């Protein structure tokens, strides 16, 4: 990346987070056990689960993958989740999204034991997050907080603007930043005059899945910009696809600090998943889980 912005690479942060997770895992009576469930052969899902499985083993965790046929019924999937919930040898459960149309995402996410919900999507964990109490936190937002801490970037007292209100990133990130004493604005597709809103941000986080949505004139000089978007773009002329973010690369000429795409927030999502698995195992080993 060119420009004057400080580049906030995610890999060094993820490596530091994973080293700490490995140390914590080594102190437990048994390696934390992460179980991942995938339905069908969607290439992106296959790749994501493979990467998580590999990284879990590198950190010293036990990892099991259930690769189920796409036609697996919702009842069959819920039965498997119930068995994993009851298995004391399983510390963390992740059901890879998206799910096939015939399976209710809400029913599946609600079925996972909240104390094994390493994605942080169960309503109990969402409620604890918004209440400011300890919980298993959604991985990408928690990774963003880890990245800001690693690079010594302030959060308390900052004006934070989040573009995108998804349940996976935008909303939980708003809660985490509020809990860290930022003043938070959550913008979205119905926000009028988005440029006026984003230009107020000391900390601008963008997670909408639209290539180059945020352009230089939308960013205040010196702001910290966190680009969560990962978009595969295929130009009409060259025909060679490439990955790009929700933030235009020229923003680096205006921002004070900025995450690259790829190599920014992405590595931290997997790292935080494994931290959540270790944390879940610690709580279960200490007997602090209430059932």
Backbone as a ProteinNet text record, in pm:
[ID]
protein_1_A
[PRIMARY]
XXXXXXXXXXXXXXXXXXXXXXXXXXXXXXXXXXXXXXXXXXXXXXXXXXXXXXXXXXXXXXXXXXXXXXXXXXXXXXXXXXXXXXXXXXXXXXXXXXXXXXXXXXXXXXXXXXXXXXXXXXXXXXXXXXXXXXXXXXXXXXXXXXXXXXXXXXXXXXXXXXXXXXXXXXXXXXXXXXXXXXXXXXXXXXXXXXXXXXXXXXXXXXXXXXXXXXXXXXXXXXXXXXXXXXXXXXXXXXXXXXXXXXXXXXXXXXXXXXXXXXXXXXXXXXXXXXXXXXXXXXXXXXXXXXX
[TERTIARY]
83.2	0	86.9	48.8	121.9	54.2	103.8	38.9	108.3	58	124.4	67.5	-44.1	-107.4	-19	-22.4	42.6	-36.6	32	-35.6	-49.9	-172.1	-203.3	-216.8	-105.1	-106.2	-163.6	-249.2	-313.6	-232	-141.9	-69.6	15.7	94	172	83.4	-31.8	-123.4	-180.1	-224.2	-278.5	-174	-50.4	55.8	73.2	69.1	84	-34.4	-154.8	-275.6	-270.5	-224.9	-220.2	-112.5	-1.8	101.1	46.2	-26.7	-86.2	-190.1	-270.2	-371.4	-306	-192.8	-122.4	-72.3	-20.8	27.4	-88.2	-199.4	-316.1	-369.3	-370.5	-419.2	-330.9	-200.2	-105.9	-124.4	-187.4	-207.5	-332.3	-413.6	-537.7	-512.5	-600.7	-582.1	-575.6	-647	-647.3	-654.9	-606.1	-615.9	-761.1	-791.8	-927.9	-970.8	-1095.7	-1147.7	-1250	-1218.4	-1307	-1369.4	-1502.1	-1573.5	-1637.3	-1611.2	-1670.3	-1760.1	-1875.7	-1974.6	-1998.4	-1987.5	-2006.9	-2105.6	-2201.3	-2296.3	-2265.2	-2249.2	-2226.9	-2081.9	-2057.8	-1921.8	-1898.7	-1964.1	-1937.4	-1787.4	-1722.2	-1575.2	-1524.3	-1592.2	-1547	-1556.6	-1667.9	-1684.9	-1581.4	-1555.8	-1454.5	-1318.7	-1284.6	-1155.7	-1147	-1253.6	-1253.1	-1236.2	-1312.7	-1306	-1169.3	-1114.8	-981.9	-877.4	-885.8	-790.9	-804.2	-925.9	-948.1	-898	-923.6	-878.3	-726	-660.4	-513.5	-455.7	-509.3	-456.2	-482.2	-597.3	-626.6	-522.6	-486.6	-388.5	-250.5	-217.4	-88.7	-75.8	-188.1	-186.8	-193	-216.5	-220.8	-359.9	-460.3	-597.4	-630.3	-729.8	-786.8	-899.4	-899.8	-999.6	-1066.5	-1199.6	-1278.1	-1371.7	-1377.3	-1463.8	-1568.6	-1695.6	-1804.9	-1843.2	-1809.1	-1845.3	-1968.1	-2085	-2210.8	-2263.1	-2339.3	-2398.4	-2491.3	-2500.3	-2585.4	-2731.1	-2772.7	-2912.5	-2943.6	-2845	-2870.4	-2986.7	-3082.4	-3200.7	-3169.5	-3256.6	-3239.8	-3248.4	-3339.3	-3353.4	-3225.4	-3165.1	-3040.4	-2928	-2921.4	-2818.6	-2841.2	-2964.7	-2993.8	-2964.7	-2987.3	-2954.8	-2804.5	-2724.2	-2579	-2535.6	-2592.9	-2556.3	-2592.2	-2706.7	-2746.3	-2645.6	-2597.7	-2497.7	-2365.3	-2325.8	-2202.4	-2216.5	-2334.4	-2359.5	-2341.2	-2387.7	-2384.2	-2247.9	-2161.5	-2030	-1932.8	-1893.6	-1803.1	-1663.1	-1633.2	-1504.3	-1497.7	-1609.3	-1615.4	-1625.9	-1533.1	-1532.5	-1593.4	-1578.8	-1629.2	-1697.2	-1807.7	-1883.5	-1900.2	-1869.7	-1889.7	-1964	-2074.5	-2146.5	-2116	-2049.8	-2005.9	-2125	-2127	-2229.6	-2173.8	-2257.3	-2403.4	-2447.6	-2572.4	-2633.3	-2722.5	-2750.7	-2842.5	-2980.2	-3056.7	-3185.3	-3284.9	-3276.3	-3375.8	-3345.4	-3234.7	-3196.2	-3204.1	-3272.9	-3288.4	-3161.9	-3096.9	-2976.4	-3007	-3119.5	-3154.7	-3173.7	-3244.6	-3268.1	-3136.5	-3043.8	-2915.7	-2831.1	-2820.5	-2737.7	-2794.6	-2927.1	-2989.3	-2970.3	-2947.2	-2935.7	-2800.3	-2696.6	-2562.3	-2558	-2501.6	-2482.1	-2408.2	-2464	-2396.9	-2258	-2230.8	-2098.8	-1997.8	-2046.7	-1960.1	-1968.4	-2039.3	-2067.3	-1946.6	-1845.6	-1720.9	-1732.8	-1845	-1872.1	-1928.8	-1983.6	-2041.3	-2173.6	-2249.6	-2374.1	-2499.7	-2487.2	-2605.8	-2666.2	-2800.2	-2862.6	-2813.4	-2781.3	-2729.7	-2597.3	-2508	-2379.3	-2395.6	-2488.7	-2516.4	-2565.9	-2656.4	-2708.8	-2602	-2517.1	-2408.6	-2313.4	-2286.8	-2199.3	-2257	-2384.5	-2446.3	-2462.6	-2467.3	-2474.6	-2337.5	-2232.2	-2098	-2040	-2093.6	-2043.3	-1958.7	-1870.6	-1784.6	-1867.7	-1824.1	-1895.3	-1802	-1846.7	-1777.4	-1818.2	-1721.6	-1750.1	-1734.1	-1815.9	-1799.5	-1656.5	-1606.5	-1462.6	-1405.7	-1470.7	-1414.6	-1412.5	-1521.3	-1514.6	-1409.6	-1401.3	-1300.4	-1159.5	-1141.8	-1012.2	-975.6	-1074.7	-1048.8	-1000.5	-1062.3	-1016.9	-874.8	-842.8	-706.8	-606.7	-644.6	-556.7	-530.7	-634.7	-617.8	-528.2	-546.3	-462.8	-317.6	-296.1	-159.5	-81.7	-147.4	-79.1	-88.6	-143.1	-147.1	-238.2	-342.5	-435.8	-548.6	-580.2	-678.6	-820.4	-899.6	-1042.1	-1124.3	-1088.6	-1161.9	-1160.9	-1279.1	-1291.6	-1293.3	-1274.4	-1272.5	-1414.2	-1431.8	-1558	-1544.9	-1618.4	-1612.2	-1736.3	-1716.8	-1827.8	-1811.2	-1917.5	-1919.9	-2018.2	-1973.1	-2061.4	-2095.3	-2221	-2264	-2319.2	-2440.4	-2507.7	-2537.2	-2451.8	-2474.1	-2461.6	-2523.5	-2513.1	-2376.2	-2300.9	-2170.1	-2061.4	-2069.7	-1963.3	-2016.2	-2101.7	-2137.5	-2195.7	-2299.7	-2366.9	-2279.3	-2216.8	-2130.2	-2008.4	-1956.2	-1844.6	-1887.7	-2009.3	-2061.3	-2063.7	-2107.2	-2111.9	-1971.5	-1877.2	-1740.2	-1678.1	-1700	-1643.2	-1710.1	-1840.2	-1908.3	-1851.6	-1831.5	-1776.1	-1634.7	-1564.7	-1429.4	-1429.2	-1547.7	-1562.7	-1545.5	-1570.2	-1579.2	-1721	-1734.8	-1866.1	-1897.7	-2005.5	-2026.2	-2148	-2128.2	-2237	-2239.1	-2355.2	-2370.8	-2448	-2377.9	-2438.7	-2472.5	-2563.6	-2611	-2671.1	-2739.3	-2787	-2891.9	-2958.2	-3060.1	-3006.5	-2878.8	-2820.8	-2810.1	-2875	-2863	-2727.7	-2676.9	-2550.1	-2439.5	-2411.4	-2313.8	-2177	-2139	-2008.1	-1993	-2097	-2091	-2071.8	-2130.4	-2117.6	-1976.7	-1926.4	-1795.8	-1682.8	-1698.6	-1593.5	-1578.3	-1673.8	-1663.5	-1580.8	-1545.1	-1486.2	-1337.1	-1298.6	-1157.9	-1120.5	-1218.7	-1203	-1317.7	-1285.4	-1386.6	-1372.8	-1479.8	-1480.9	-1586.6	-1547.9	-1638	-1654.7	-1781.1	-1809.3	-1944	-1943.6	-2069.4	-2062.7	-1943	-1932.2	-1955.8	-1916.9	-1927	-1790.6	-1731.1	-1594.5	-1584.1	-1485.1	-1448	-1564.1	-1651.6	-1762.1	-1711.6	-1610.6	-1557.6	-1440.3	-1451.6	-1351.2	-1282.3	-1169.8	-1091.8	-1170.6	-1263.4	-1337.9	-1432.2	-1450.8	-1538.3	-1461.9	-1330.8	-1246.7	-1180.3	-1186	-1118.9	-968.1	-892.7	-746.9	-695.1	-613.4	-552.7	-634.8	-752.7	-838.6	-778.9	-816.4	-783.3	-897.2	-861.8	-963.1	-944.9	-1049.8	-1050.3	-1141.4	-1083.8	-1157	-1183.2	-1307.8	-1345.2	-1385.1	-1413.9	-1463.7	-1358.6	-1400.3	-1316.9	-1402.1	-1376	-1456.9	-1372	-1423.9	-1355.3	-1405.2	-1316.3	-1350.9	-1283.1	-1358.9	-1303.4	-1321	-1214.3	-1224.6	-1266.8	-1340.2	-1390.6	-1277.8	-1175.2	-1070.4	-966.5	-907.7	-799.7	-851.9	-971.4	-1029.1	-967.2	-869.3	-801.3	-861.8	-923.7	-989.7	-887.3	-925.7	-840.3	-928.3	-867.7	-939.8	-919.8	-1026.4	-1017.6	-1116.9	-1101.6	-1184.6	-1302.9	-1372.3	-1481.9	-1430.7	-1301.3	-1239.5	-1149.2	-1161.6	-1078.1	-931.4	-839.1	-697.1	-644.3	-700.8	-652	-678.3	-761.6	-784.9	-655.5	-560.4	-432.2	-357.4	-395.5	-333.1	-392	-503.7	-572.8	-566.6	-582	-589.8	-456.4	-465	-343.6	-296.7	-392.3	-361.6	-473.7	-438.3	-537.1	-499.1	-599.9	-575.1	-571	-482	-479	-583.3	-614.7	-699.1	-634.7	-599.3	-608.3	-493.7	-496.3	-387.3	-411.9	-534.6	-565.5	-645.2	-777	-863.8	-878	-870.2	-895.9	-822.8	-689.4	-617.5	-662.7	-716.2	-756.1	-886.8	-968.8	-1094.7	-1068.7	-979.5	-945.6	-876.3	-785.2	-713.7	-811.6	-910.2	-1005.9	-1095.6	-1126.5	-1203	-1130.9	-999.8	-923.6	-909.4	-898.6	-899.4	-1031.1	-1142.2	-1272.5	-1280.2	-1222.5	-1224.2	-1146.1	-1030.2	-950	-1025	-1085.6	-1160	-1276.2	-1348	-1458.2	-1407.6	-1294.7	-1236.9	-1193.9	-1138.9	-1098.4	-1218.5	-1327.1	-1447.7	-1504.9	-1505.5	-1558.8	-1469.7	-1337.5	-1245.1	-1255.6	-1284.2	-1293.5	-1430.5	-1523.2	-1656.1	-1737.8	-1705.4	-1778.3	-1897.2	-1919.2	-2032.5	-2157.4	-2261.1	-2388.6	-2482.9	-2540.3	-2634	-2771.7
-120	0	125.4	221.6	345.9	442.9	568	667.3	682.5	780.2	815.3	744.2	674	609.3	500	488.1	376.5	249.7	144.1	20.9	-71.7	-108.7	-191.9	-338	-403.5	-542.9	-633.5	-726.6	-813.7	-934.8	-980.7	-1105.1	-1096.9	-989.9	-984.5	-984.7	-920.7	-918.3	-1058.2	-1122.5	-1257.7	-1353.6	-1340.4	-1428.1	-1409.6	-1284.9	-1257.6	-1313.7	-1296.1	-1347.7	-1499.8	-1563.9	-1710.6	-1765	-1694.4	-1738.4	-1738.6	-1634.6	-1628.4	-1738.1	-1763.1	-1868.5	-2004.3	-2028.2	-2156.1	-2175.7	-2069.5	-2077.9	-2110.4	-2041.7	-2067	-2208.4	-2255.2	-2390.4	-2495.3	-2469.8	-2566.6	-2583	-2487.6	-2492.8	-2571	-2607.6	-2678.9	-2829.5	-2900.4	-3045.4	-3123.4	-3076.6	-3140.9	-3031.8	-3059.2	-2957.7	-2919.8	-2791.5	-2751.1	-2815	-2856.9	-2929.7	-2843.2	-2806.5	-2729.6	-2822.3	-2816.3	-2893.8	-2796.6	-2817.6	-2735.6	-2822.1	-2767.9	-2839.7	-2761.4	-2830.8	-2768	-2850.3	-2782.3	-2849.3	-2813.3	-2915.1	-2891.2	-2862.1	-2829.3	-2812.7	-2673.2	-2572.9	-2436.1	-2408.5	-2368.2	-2354.3	-2261.4	-2149.7	-2056.2	-2119.3	-2188.6	-2252.9	-2362.7	-2441.4	-2547.2	-2486.1	-2376.9	-2311.4	-2253.6	-2186.9	-2126.3	-2231.6	-2339.8	-2443.7	-2511	-2534.7	-2595	-2506.6	-2374.9	-2283.4	-2280	-2281.1	-2281.1	-2410	-2521.7	-2652.2	-2656.4	-2610.2	-2611	-2522.2	-2402.9	-2309.4	-2359.3	-2422.7	-2477.7	-2582.1	-2668.7	-2771.6	-2710.9	-2606	-2539.4	-2482.2	-2438.2	-2376.2	-2480.8	-2606.5	-2711.9	-2752.5	-2709.8	-2749.7	-2879.3	-2949.5	-3061.7	-3008.4	-3047.5	-2996.1	-3111.9	-3108	-3208.7	-3137.5	-3186.3	-3127	-3229.9	-3190.3	-3270.1	-3208	-3274.3	-3228.3	-3307.1	-3246.3	-3314.6	-3283.5	-3374	-3346.3	-3225.3	-3153.5	-3034.7	-3068.9	-3189.5	-3226.8	-3269.6	-3265.2	-3295.5	-3210.8	-3274.4	-3201.5	-3116.3	-3020.1	-2935.7	-3020.4	-3116	-3201.7	-3281.6	-3332.1	-3407.7	-3317.9	-3195.9	-3102.6	-3065.8	-3039.8	-3005.1	-3121.6	-3243.3	-3361.5	-3370.2	-3343.3	-3344.6	-3236.7	-3117.6	-3009.3	-3047	-3110.3	-3151.8	-3251	-3341.8	-3439.1	-3371.4	-3272.7	-3199.2	-3114.6	-3056.7	-2980.3	-3067.6	-3191.1	-3281.3	-3345.9	-3337.8	-3403.6	-3314.8	-3359.1	-3279.6	-3270.2	-3352.8	-3346.2	-3243.8	-3177.9	-3072.4	-2938.1	-2848	-2716.6	-2606.2	-2616.4	-2512.5	-2572	-2508.3	-2555	-2438.5	-2463	-2363.6	-2428.7	-2369.4	-2413.3	-2311.9	-2356.3	-2265.2	-2209.2	-2078.4	-2010.3	-1972.7	-1957.6	-1971.1	-2116.4	-2137	-2269	-2281.7	-2404.1	-2422.9	-2363.5	-2325.4	-2257	-2334.3	-2468.2	-2545	-2553.7	-2495.5	-2498.3	-2356.5	-2340.1	-2209.4	-2171.4	-2063.9	-2017.1	-1982.1	-1917	-1876.9	-1998.2	-2100	-2219.4	-2287.6	-2290.8	-2357.5	-2279	-2147.3	-2066.6	-2064.6	-2069	-2071.7	-2207.1	-2311.9	-2446.2	-2472	-2400.1	-2422.4	-2377.5	-2459.3	-2422.6	-2288.8	-2185.6	-2054.6	-2058	-2156.2	-2166.3	-2235.8	-2289.6	-2348.5	-2270.9	-2160.7	-2079.7	-1990.6	-2048.7	-1974.9	-1870.7	-1868.1	-1759.1	-1637.1	-1656.7	-1545.9	-1497.7	-1583.4	-1541.6	-1578.1	-1661.4	-1700.1	-1577.2	-1567.1	-1449.9	-1421.3	-1525.2	-1502.2	-1427.1	-1468.5	-1400.3	-1259.3	-1242.2	-1107.9	-1016.7	-1067.3	-988.1	-951.9	-1048.3	-1021.1	-915.9	-922.1	-823.9	-683.6	-667.3	-534.4	-487	-580.6	-543.4	-509.5	-530.4	-499.6	-603.9	-725.6	-832.8	-931.3	-1006.1	-1101.3	-1204	-1234.5	-1330.6	-1377.6	-1478.4	-1517	-1416.4	-1343.7	-1229.3	-1267.7	-1210.9	-1237.3	-1210.5	-1296.1	-1303.4	-1181.4	-1137.9	-1025.3	-897.2	-857.8	-738.3	-748.3	-864.2	-879.8	-869.5	-921	-909.1	-765.1	-684.3	-543	-473	-503.1	-443.2	-487.5	-614.2	-662.4	-589.6	-564	-492.9	-350.4	-280.6	-143.2	-139.8	-237.1	-241.8	-270.2	-362.4	-400	-280.7	-197.4	-82.7	43.9	30.1	143.5	255.6	223.1	324.1	343.7	466.8	491.3	455.8	415.4	389.8	478.4	480.7	561.7	708.8	767.5	908.5	938.4	836.7	858	858.4	934	930.5	818.9	710.5	595	590.5	571.3	552.9	415.8	336.7	204.8	211.1	171.3	165.8	19.1	-16.3	-155.3	-202	-257.6	-294.3	-444.2	-526.4	-671.1	-723.2	-839.7	-904	-968.2	-985.8	-1049.9	-949.5	-828	-728.6	-598.8	-528.3	-392.1	-377.3	-452.7	-437.9	-480.2	-598.9	-633.3	-542.1	-492.1	-398.1	-270.5	-224.8	-106.5	-129.6	-247.5	-277.7	-280.4	-343.4	-350	-211.5	-127.3	7.3	91.3	75.5	143.2	99	-31.3	-84	-33.1	5	59	211.6	270.4	414.7	501.3	446.9	529.5	585.2	693.2	746.5	692.9	615.3	533	577.4	588.6	606.3	484.7	423.3	306.2	348.8	362	405.7	285	307.4	196.4	250.7	165	202.2	312.2	331.8	436.3	564.2	569.9	688.9	801	914.7	1025.1	1093.6	1142.5	1215.8	1139.6	1020.4	934.2	1001.2	1076.4	1141.5	1234.2	1310.2	1399.9	1322.5	1203.6	1120.9	1062.8	1004	938.8	1039.3	1161	1261.8	1308.1	1271.8	1305.6	1204.6	1093.4	981.7	999.4	974	951.3	807.7	720	577.9	537	499.6	463.3	315.3	238.8	95.2	68	-2.4	-22.1	-172	-218.1	-361	-376.9	-354.9	-363.5	-457.5	-495.6	-582.5	-513.1	-384.8	-309.8	-252	-298.9	-253.9	-102.5	-47.3	94.5	188.9	147.8	234.1	365.3	355.1	473.3	528.5	653.4	721.1	829.7	885.3	979.2	1096.9	1151	1267.9	1235.2	1104.7	1062.9	1044.5	1066.7	1036.2	1162.9	1182.7	1296.4	1273.4	1376.2	1364.7	1311.4	1208.3	1151.3	1044.8	1012.7	913.2	772.7	686.3	544.7	473.3	398.3	334.8	182.7	114.1	-32.1	-84.1	-152.9	-204.7	-353.3	-387.6	-527.3	-599	-523.5	-582.9	-665.3	-778.9	-860.9	-894	-826	-839.7	-894.4	-993.4	-1047.6	-974.8	-902.8	-820.3	-877.8	-884	-932.8	-825.3	-753.6	-648.3	-705.5	-626	-673.6	-695	-612.7	-619.8	-727.2	-720.8	-815	-955	-961.2	-1090.8	-1157.9	-1097.4	-1156	-1102.3	-1189.1	-1147.1	-1111.4	-1018.9	-980.8	-943.5	-940.7	-904.9	-758.1	-692.9	-553.2	-527.8	-415.6	-386.8	-297.4	-259	-163.7	-20.2	-0.7	131.3	145.4	256.6	279.8	292.1	230.5	237.8	380.5	477.4	614.6	677.8	613.2	664.9	667.1	583.2	582.8	715.2	798.2	929.9	1030.8	993.3	1083.5	1032.5	902.5	842.3	849.1	843.7	834	690.7	597.6	455	378.9	264.1	192.6	45.6	-41.2	-184	-216.8	-306.7	-349.9	-458.1	-476.9	-589.5	-650	-778.8	-867.9	-842.9	-917.8	-911.2	-818.5	-766.9	-676.9	-748.1	-730.6	-786.3	-938.4	-991.5	-1133.4	-1229.4	-1220	-1315.3	-1312	-1198.2	-1185.1	-1257.1	-1278	-1347.7	-1491.6	-1559.9	-1697.3	-1699	-1605.9	-1601.3	-1586.4	-1498.7	-1477.3	-1599.1	-1670.8	-1794.6	-1892	-1904	-1996.8	-1944.8	-1812.4	-1754.1	-1785.8	-1772.4	-1804.4	-1950.5	-2039	-2181.8	-2207.5	-2145.5	-2160.4	-2103.3	-1986.1	-1923.5	-2011.2	-2069.4	-2158.7	-2279.3	-2334.5	-2449.7	-2411.8	-2292.6	-2245.9	-2234.9	-2177.4	-2163.5	-2299.7	-2391.8	-2524.8	-2600.5	-2585.5	-2653.4	-2597	-2466.9	-2402.5	-2422.7	-2479	-2502	-2376.3	-2272	-2145.5	-2139.7	-2244.5	-2247.6	-2288	-2207	-2235.6	-2298.6	-2409.3	-2477.7	-2491
0	0	0	-80.6	-81.7	14.7	20	103.2	236.3	314.7	439.8	561.1	548	663	721.6	852.1	920.4	889	846	805.5	926.2	954.8	1071.2	1026.7	1007.3	961.9	1070.1	1029.4	1125.7	1165.6	1079.3	1106.4	1233.5	1255.6	1380.6	1504.9	1495.2	1609.3	1633.2	1525.9	1538.4	1595.2	1551.4	1603.3	1753.7	1799.2	1943	2021.1	1966.7	2031.7	2040.2	1933.3	1930.4	2023.8	2036.7	2131.9	2274.1	2307.2	2440.4	2459.3	2355.3	2362.8	2383.2	2315.1	2329.1	2471.4	2531.5	2670.2	2763.8	2746.9	2832.1	2812.1	2687.7	2660.1	2726.4	2729.4	2786.8	2936.8	3001.6	3146.6	3186.1	3088.6	3116.2	3130.4	3199.8	3219.1	3088.6	2986.2	2854.2	2749.3	2629	2523.2	2496.8	2485.2	2449.7	2318.5	2313.7	2197.9	2124.8	2001.5	1915.2	1812.6	1800.7	1698.7	1600.4	1472.3	1366.8	1280	1246.7	1166.8	1038.1	927	796.4	715.2	651.3	563.2	418.8	335.1	193.1	160.6	34.3	-17.4	-75.4	-17.8	-62.4	-52.2	-161.7	-160.4	-52	-29.3	73.3	211.5	238.8	368.9	390.3	285.3	294.8	328.6	261.2	284.7	425.1	471.2	604.2	712.6	702	804.8	803.5	684.9	675.9	744.7	720.6	782.9	934.1	983.9	1128.2	1191.4	1124.4	1173.9	1181.7	1077.5	1074.9	1185	1199.8	1298.9	1441.2	1463.7	1596.2	1636.2	1543	1572.8	1597	1524.4	1544.6	1685.7	1741	1873.3	1984.6	1949.9	2050.1	2092.3	2015.3	2044.4	1970.8	2020.8	1948.5	1860.5	1734.8	1641.4	1569.5	1565.5	1494.2	1397.3	1274	1172.2	1130.1	1138.3	1083.7	950	840.4	706.2	663.1	676.6	650.9	510.6	451.9	320	327.1	216.6	212.9	241.4	206.7	225.8	369.5	460	600.7	651.3	717.5	763.1	885	908.2	1027.4	1153.5	1156.2	1274	1300.2	1193.4	1210	1262.2	1210.7	1256.4	1402.4	1440.4	1579.5	1673	1626	1707.2	1731.2	1628.2	1644.4	1743.6	1731.7	1823.5	1967	1986.4	2121.9	2179	2095.9	2143.7	2176.7	2096.2	2124.3	2250.5	2270.2	2392.4	2516.4	2506.8	2622.6	2644.6	2546	2553.1	2630.6	2749	2832.7	2773.9	2675.1	2609.2	2498.7	2470.8	2369.3	2440	2412.4	2477.9	2393.2	2261.7	2173.7	2052.3	2009	1892.8	1795.9	1670.1	1565.5	1450.3	1409.6	1290.3	1180.8	1075.3	969.9	892.4	879.6	801.3	664.9	562.4	565.7	561.9	602.4	598.9	475.5	431.5	318.4	350.1	247.9	269.2	355.4	355.6	429.9	579	622.5	763.8	819.6	932	995	1071.2	1025.6	1093.9	1239.1	1261.1	1397.4	1487.5	1437.7	1519.2	1555.6	1461.6	1485.1	1584.8	1564.7	1654.8	1795.9	1808.6	1940.4	2008.2	1928.4	1985	2049	2006.9	2061.8	2207.5	2293.2	2433.5	2438.3	2502.7	2503.9	2565	2650.2	2711.8	2619.5	2507	2405.1	2273.5	2276.8	2157.7	2125.6	2061.7	2039	1928.4	1856.1	1761.6	1832.5	1954	2028.5	1975.3	1908.2	1843.9	1922.6	2027.4	2103	2171.6	2179.2	2241.6	2382.8	2460	2594.9	2589.1	2499.7	2488.3	2432.3	2339.5	2285.8	2398.1	2480.4	2591	2692.4	2726.3	2821	2764.5	2634.3	2570.9	2584.7	2551.7	2559.1	2703	2796.2	2938.3	2995.3	2915.6	2961.5	3054.6	3047.5	3133.5	3052.1	3118.5	3046.9	2970.2	2849.3	2765.8	2655.8	2580.4	2457.8	2351	2298.1	2211.6	2064.5	1976.1	1833	1787	1700.6	1675.7	1602.7	1496.4	1420.6	1503.2	1570.6	1654	1764.9	1830.1	1934.9	1876.6	1755.8	1690.1	1660.8	1624.9	1598.1	1724.8	1837.9	1964	1997.1	1969.3	1993.2	1904.4	1779.6	1686.9	1734.6	1776.3	1824.3	1947.8	2037.7	2158.7	2123.6	2030.9	1992.3	1939.7	1860.4	1800.3	1885.1	2006.2	2097.4	2052.5	1978.6	1929.4	2029.6	2064.7	2170.3	2127.1	2223.9	2202.6	2296.2	2422.7	2520.7	2478.8	2479.5	2445.2	2296.8	2212.9	2068.7	2010.8	1903.6	1829.4	1725.7	1747.5	1658.3	1570.9	1442	1348	1283.5	1289.9	1226.5	1110.4	992.9	876.7	852.7	876.2	866.4	999.4	997.8	1123.3	1132.5	1074.7	1078.9	1221.5	1244	1375.4	1396	1287.7	1296.9	1331.1	1275.1	1296.1	1355.9	1282.6	1319.5	1458.5	1489.1	1618.5	1735.6	1731.2	1844.7	1857.5	1744.9	1752.2	1822.4	1796.2	1865	2015.6	2058.6	2202.1	2262.8	2193.6	2245.4	2257.2	2158.2	2162.5	2271	2289.5	2399.1	2533.9	2548.2	2672.9	2698	2589.1	2601.1	2606.8	2628.6	2652.2	2527.8	2409	2289.2	2278.1	2203.4	2167	2028.2	2015.2	1895.9	1815.7	1685.1	1589.4	1497.5	1482.8	1396.8	1272.6	1161.3	1035.7	948.9	851.6	769.5	640.5	566.5	433.3	435.6	547.9	558.5	623.8	650.6	712	608.7	631	534.8	546.4	432.3	426.4	499.7	451.1	515.9	525.8	425.4	426.4	546.6	578.4	693.7	823	830.3	950.5	961	851.7	857.8	879.7	833.6	849.5	995.4	1080	1221.9	1299.2	1236	1308.4	1335.8	1461	1493.8	1455.7	1473	1442.7	1351.6	1228.7	1129.4	1095.4	1119.4	1091	984.7	879.6	766	740.7	743.4	726.4	656.9	525.3	450.3	330.4	285.3	169.7	37.8	28	-97.6	-132.2	-240.6	-274	-284.9	-213.4	-225	-193.8	-103.1	-63.1	-3.4	82.5	150.8	71.3	33.2	-48.4	34.5	-15.6	66.5	121.9	45	93.3	208.1	237.3	347.1	477.9	476.1	592.3	643.4	774.7	835.9	835.9	811.6	809.1	942.3	934.6	1054.3	1123.2	1072	1135.9	1123.8	1216.6	1207.8	1134.6	1029.8	945.6	950.7	993.2	999.8	889.8	792.5	676.7	696.6	723.1	748.4	619.4	514.9	391.6	318.6	267	178.8	57.6	-52.6	-173.4	-287.7	-355.3	-472.2	-596.3	-660.9	-776.3	-900	-1009.3	-1134.9	-1241.8	-1275.1	-1377.2	-1512.6	-1587.8	-1716.8	-1817.1	-1812.7	-1913.8	-1882.6	-1764	-1732.7	-1704.5	-1645.3	-1614	-1493.6	-1429.2	-1314	-1185.9	-1108	-984.9	-878.8	-792.8	-681	-562.8	-443.4	-321.7	-291.1	-250.7	-211.4	-99.6	-31	84.4	54.3	161.3	150	143.3	171	173.5	51.1	-19.5	-137.7	-96.9	-172.1	-135	-119.6	-191	-181.5	-45.4	37.6	173.3	253.9	217	289.8	277.3	181.5	167.8	265.8	330.3	422.6	566.5	582.5	715.8	788.5	921.4	1000.3	1013.6	1014.5	1024.1	954.9	895.1	813.5	802.8	806	787.1	638.2	596.7	456.9	430.9	304.7	261.3	137.9	145.8	262	360.8	470.8	568.1	684.6	697.4	808.1	916.1	912	1015.1	1002	880.6	856.3	948.4	961.6	1047.3	1192.6	1237.1	1376.7	1406.9	1304.9	1326.7	1370.4	1301.3	1339.4	1474.7	1497.9	1625.8	1741.2	1725.9	1834	1854.1	1746.8	1761	1853.8	1837	1919.7	2062	2077.4	2212.5	2281.9	2209.9	2267.8	2309.4	2228.9	2262.4	2390.3	2401.7	2523.5	2643.9	2625.1	2734.6	2779.1	2682.3	2716.3	2794.9	2752.4	2823.2	2964.1	2979.5	3113.1	3206	3156.5	3239	3276	3180.7	3208.8	3308.3	3294	3386.7	3527.4	3536.6	3668.2	3732.3	3658	3711.7	3725.6	3646.7	3657.8	3563.4	3484.7	3392	3468.8	3456.4	3522.4	3421.5	3458.7	3368.2	3435
[MASK]
+++++++++++++++++++++++++++++++++++++++++++++++++++++++++++++++++++++++++++++++++++++++++++++++++++++++++++++++++++++++++++++++++++++++++++++++++++++++++++++++++++++++++++++++++++++++++++++++++++++++++++++++++++++++++++++++++++++++++++++++++++++++++++++++++++++++++++++++++++++++++++++++++++

